[in-house]
Amino acid sequence: MKNILVVDDDHSIRTVLSAALNAHGYRVSVAENGVVALEILKKESIDLVVSDLIMPKITGLELLDMVKQQYPEIGF
């Protein structure tokens, strides 16, 4: 089973994406911002990151750059 991390500052979008991905058999973790996402990445085995682009603290592009550098095996 693939593990997907959904990162979005909008609670309703996180909820809808998580439910849809769960319904298709994926294990989903959620984060409300890039800082929380990076903490999850340290603790969990993630195969794919789906991120909003415009978020406070760390933008989606900044987050994906960090993921690419620190976890090159993760898709996005």
Secondary structure, DSSP 4 states (H G I P E B T S, - for coil): --EEEEE-S-HHHHHHHHHHHHHTT-EEEEESSHHHHHHHHHHS--SEEEE-SS-SSS-HHHHHHHHHHH-TT-B-
